Amino acid sequence: MEPRVILTDADHALMNACDAVFPNATKNLCRWHISENIRRKFKGLYSKDTGTDFTYWWKVLYRSPTIQEYDNRRINMERHLIQDDRTCESFKPDDKVWQYIRKNWLYPYRHKFVAWWIDERRNYGETTTNRVESQHTNLKRYLNGSNNSLDTIARHILKMVNSQMKEIVKSFHESRSKVMEGHRQHVWLKKLINRVLTHALGLLVNEYELIHKMRDGGASCDHHLYSSSGLSCACRIEGYIVNDTCIPIKDVDPFWRRLNFDLAYPPNEEPDYEAGAPLGFPLMVSPAQVPAIEMFRSVIPGWAQPFVADIKNVRPDSNCGFRSIAVGLGIHEKHWSDIRRAMQNELETNEGWWRAMFSKEDERLYDWVHSSISYSNTVKPAPPSHWFSVPSHGHMAA
C-alpha cells in the first residue's frame, strides 16, 4: 500500500526521492516549516506587534480559498510589508522580506501549500508535519537521554509504536461503536454512523452548518471539502437534505472508511475475496455477531463483502421478509406489520402504475401480489401464500 499524501519541508533531495519512489502520491510542503523558515531568517527585523501582524497576513494568504482572494491578499500583504510605519527603515518598495517570500516560496511552491491549489487534490486536511514532529518528541521522551544502546533504542521505538497503535485501534473502535449526540440528530448521516471515522462525521456536520451562513451571506459552495477530503461539501449535503436521502457510503473516500488494519488495498481497487476466506467485515466487533457471519458467509458474493456493514438475523417466522425490510430501514423488526401495510397502501395508491408494470410479466401478478401482502393477523403465522417473495415483492421493497 502506497501513501496518497506526502508532506515534507523544502529539502530538494527528499522531494526528489518522494517523486521517484511514490510518483502517484500528492506531494505538498509543510506550512509550519515554511513559516518557521521565514521567521528565523528575519528574526529581529520586526517589533513584537509587527511580527504578530506579519503572522496574521501570512496565514490569511496561504489559506486563500480562491485564486481571486489569493491575488487580493498577496497585494494587501505586499502593501502591508512595505508601507507599515511600524517596521524598520529598511523596508522599501524592494524590501528583502517580501522579495524573499515571493522568490523562494510563492512563485516556485505556492501550488504545494496555498489552499486554492492544494485543496484541488486529496490532502485530508493535513497541511503540516506536526504529527511526525510530535512523534519525534515522544521518542526523545522514551529514550530519556543520549546514552542508549542500539538494542535499547529498538525496544523504545517498538514500545512507542505499540502505544501509538493502541491509540489508533481505540479510535477505530470508538468510530465503530459510539454515536455522538451531535451526529445522531442529522438523518442524512444515518448510513455513515459507525461506518466511517468519527472525525469525518464531524467535518460533515461543520460543512452542514456552513449552509445557513452561505445563504445569509449570499456565498456559494467552494467544494473544497469534496475535492480535498473526499467528503460531501455543502452543496451536496443540501441536495441530500432536499431529496430526503442519506449520504451513501460509496460517496465517502476510502480514507475515512478504514476502521481496522486488516484490509490494505489501493483506494481505487476492491479486494479479491476467495471463497471461504475470512470476510473481514470492518464493523463486526461483537462476539454475538460471529454466528451470523458464519451462517451467511457462503451466500454473500465476494464483491459485496467489503460493503456489508452489519448482519442481522431476524426472527425466522412467516414474516421474516418484512422483518428484514424493517431492520434495513432502521426500525425494529417487530414493526413488520407496518411494512406490510405500507406496501399494501403503495399498491392501492398507485394501482395503475403497478398493474402496468406487473402485467409485462403476467396479467394476474398484481392481484396475486396484493393478496399476498394483505394479511392482517399479527399473531397467527402467515401461510406460505402470504410470505415475502422475490422478485415480485422485491420491486416494491427497493
N, C-alpha and C positions, 0 to 999 in steps of 0.2 A: 504494500500500500504506500503510495507516494503522498507527500504533503500537497495541499491545494493552495496554501498561502504561506509565504516565507517573508519574514521581516528581518532586516539587518540594519547595521549602520552603513555608512558610505565607504566601507572598506572595499576597494576595487577588486582585490584578489578574491574576497569572499563572494562578492556579487557575481563575478565571472564564474566561480566554481558552481554557484547555485544555478546559473543559466545553463551550464554544461551538464550537470547531474540531474537537475529537475527542470527540463525545458518547458513543461506544461503547467508548472505552478505559477501563480501570481506572485511577483516579487515587488514588495514595497519597502520604503525606508521608514525607520523608527522616528516618529515626530520628537520624542523626548531627546534622542541623541542629537538631532539637528538643532533643537533649541539650546541644548547644553553647549554644543559646539560654538554657536553664535554668542552665547552668554560669556563663555570663557575667553573667547577671542577679544571681546571688547569690554571685559570687566573693568570697572573703574571709570569708564567713559561717561556713564550716566550717574545722575543723582539717584537716590532711592525712589523718589516719586516718578522720575522719568523712566527708570528701569521698569517699574510696575506698569506704566503706560505702554512701554515697548512690548512687554509680555502680552498685554491685552490685545494690542493691534496685531501682533504676530499670530496669536491663537485665532483671532477673528479671520485673518487672511487664510490660514490653512484649513479652516473649517468652512470655507465658501462652498455653498451647495450648487451654485450655477456658475457658468463662465462669465456671465454679466456681473454677478456680485463679486467674483474674483477680480475682475478688471477694476471695478469701482473701489474695492477695498485695497487693492495694490496701489492705486493712485493716492488714496487717502493716507495710506501708511507712508508712502514716499514723501508726501507733503508734511506729514506729522514729523518725520525724522529730520527733515531739512529745515522746517520753519519753527519748530517748537522752541520757544525762547528759554526753556529751562535746560536745554542741552548746552554743552560747552562750545566755545567759539570755533572749534574745528569743524563744526557742521556747516557745510556749504552745499550748493547745488550738486557738487560732485562728491558728496561726503562718502567716506570709505565704508561706513557701515552698510548703507543701502547698496552701494556698488558690490560689496562682498556678498550680501544676501542675494542680490539679483544674479550675479555672475556664477556663484558657486552652488546655489540651491534652487532658486525659482526657475531659471531658464533650463538648466540641464535635468532637474529632477522633480519639477512640480507634479508631473504625472504619477509620481511614486509616493506622494504624501498629502497633496491637496485633495479635499473631499470630492470636488467635482470630478476629478479623474479617477481616484481610487475606488469611489463608490459605484463606478460603472462596471466593476468586476467584483467577484466574491471576495470579501475580506472578513466577514462575520464580526465586524465591529472591532477588530484587532488593529490598532494603529501604532502601538509601541511594543518594545521587547521587555516591558516591565515584569511580565510573568517570569521570564527567564532570569532577569536580574534578581528577582526576589528569591528564586531557587539558588542562585549563587550565594546570596546572604544566608539562606538556610544551611547550605553545605558548610559554610565557614563556621556556623554555629555548631554543627555536628562535629566538625574537626576539632574545634576548640583549641586552636593553636597551629603552629607550623611544624611541630616535632611529631610527625606521624609516619609510620612505615607504609609501604605500598599496600600491604595486607590490611592495615588499619583503615587506610583511605578507602579501599574497596568495600570493606564492611560498612563504613559510614555511608558511603554512596548508596549501597543496597538498602540500608535502613531508611535513608531519606526517600528513596524511590518507593519503597513499600508503604511508607507513611503517606506519600502523595497518592499512590494507588488506592489506599483506603478512603481517602477524601473523595476521589473521583467515583469510586464504587458507591459511596454513600450518596453522592449527588444523583447518580443513576437511580438508586433505589427510591429516593425521595421523589424523583420525577415520575417513577412508575406507580407509586402508591399514594402520594399525598395530593390533595386538591386544595389550592389556595382559595380563600373566600372571594378574593377579587377576580378569580378566573371563573368560578362556578356560576356567577350571575350572567355571564355572556354566553348565550345559547349558541352563537356562531363558533365558539371554541369547543363545542361538545365532543367532536370527533378527534380532537387533538389532546385532550386532557389525559394524562398518564400514558401518552404515546409519543410525546416529544419532550425535550428538556424544559423544565420549568422556566428557565431563563428566556426561552423562545416565546413562551406564553406571555411573559411579562413584556417583552418587546412588542408583541401584537397588541396587547392592551394599551400600551403607551401610544402606539400608532393610531389606535381607535380614538383615543382621547384628542388626537390632533384634528379629527374630522370637524368637530364643533369650532375649534379655533380657526380652521381654514374657512369655514362658512362665514364666521363673524368677520374675519379679516379680508375676505374676498380672495384668498390664496388658493392655489391648486396643488395637487399632489406632485411631489418630485420623484416618486417611485424609487427613492434611494434604498429603502428597507428591502424592497424586492430585488433590486439589482445587486446590492452589496451583501445581503444576508440570506437571500432565497426565501424570504417570508412575505406574506401578503402585505402590500402597502395600503395606505389609507383609501385610495380609490377602489381597490379590490375588496377590501373589507366592507366598504359601503355597499358594493354590489352584492355581496353575500347577505348583508342585512336586509337590503331592499327586496331581494328574492326569497327571503326567509329560508336560507340554506346555511349549512355549516361549511367551514373551510375543510376540504378533503385532505387526507393525509398525503396524497401524491403532490399536493401543491406546497409542501414543506421540503426544503432542501434536505438531503440525507444527513447532512452535518448535524441537524437538530434531532433527527430520528434515531441516532445511535445511542442506545441506552444500555449497552454492555460492550464487552471486549471480544465477544465470540465471533461476530461476523466482520471480516475485514476484506472488503472488496471495493473496487473503484466506484465512485459515486454514480457513474453513468452505466454501470453494469449490474445485472442481477445475479445472485449466486446460483450455481447449477447444482440443485439438490439431487442426490441419488436416492433411489427407492430404499426406504428403510433407514435412511440416515437421520440423525437427530434433527428435529425441526428447528431448534434454536429460537423459538418464539421469544422475542425480547421482553414481553410482558408477563410471561409465565413464571411468577416468582413464588407462588404459594404451593406447598406440597399437596394441598387438597385438589389442585388442578391437574396433577400428573395423571391420574386415571383417565380423565377426559382426553388428555393429549394422546395417550397410548391407544385409546379406543378409536379415535378418529384419524390417527396418523396416516393410515394407508389410503384413506379416501380423500385426502386433501392433496390436490395436484402440487407438484414441486414448485411451479412458477408462482402459485398463490401463497405459499407458506410464509414468505417474508412479510406479507401484508396482513397476516392473521394477528389481530391484537388480543383476542380472548376467545375462549371456547366455553360455552355454557350448555351443559347437558340438561335440557328441560325435562319436566315430568313426562314419562313415556306413556301417556294415556291417549285417548282417541282425539284429543285436541292439541297434540304436541306441535303440529304445524303452525297453528295460530299462536301458541305459546312462544314459539321461536320468533315469530314476527314481532310480538310484543317486546321481547328482550332486545331484538335488533333496533327497535325504536326507542330503547332506553327506559322502558317501563317494566313493571314486574310482570312475570309470566301469568300471574293469577288474573290478569285483565284480558285473557284470551277471548272472552265473550265479547268484549268491546271491539276487538279486532274483527270478529265475525260480523257484528252489527255495522261497523264502518264499511266493510267490504260489500255487505248487502245494500247499504244506503248508496254506495257508489254505483253499483249495478243499476239500481232503480232510478237514480237521479239522471244518469247518462245512458239510459237503456238503448236509445237509438244508436249511439256510438259503439257500445259493446256488442249489440246484436250484429252490426255490420262487420265488426272485427271477427267475432266468433263464427259467423256464417261462412267465412272464407274456408273454414275447415269442416264445419258441419252445421247445418241449419238448426239442429236441435241443441247445439252446445250451450247457447245462452241459457235456455231453460234448465238444462242439467246443472250448470254452474250455480244458477240462482237457487235451485232446490237444494243443492249440496251444502251451500253456505247457510241457508235458512234453517238453523237448528237452535232452538231457544232453551232447551233443557240443560241447565248448568250443573246438574247433579248426576244424572244418568249418563254413562259413557255413550258417545255418539257412535252409531253403526258405521260400517265402512263406507256406506254411500254418502256420508257427511264428513268424511275425512278431508284434510287438505291434500290437494292433488297438484302435481307439477307435470306439464306446464300450464294446465288450464287455470289454476288459481295463481300460479306464479306471475302471470301478466299483471294481475291486479296488485299483488304484493309489491312488485317492482315499481 
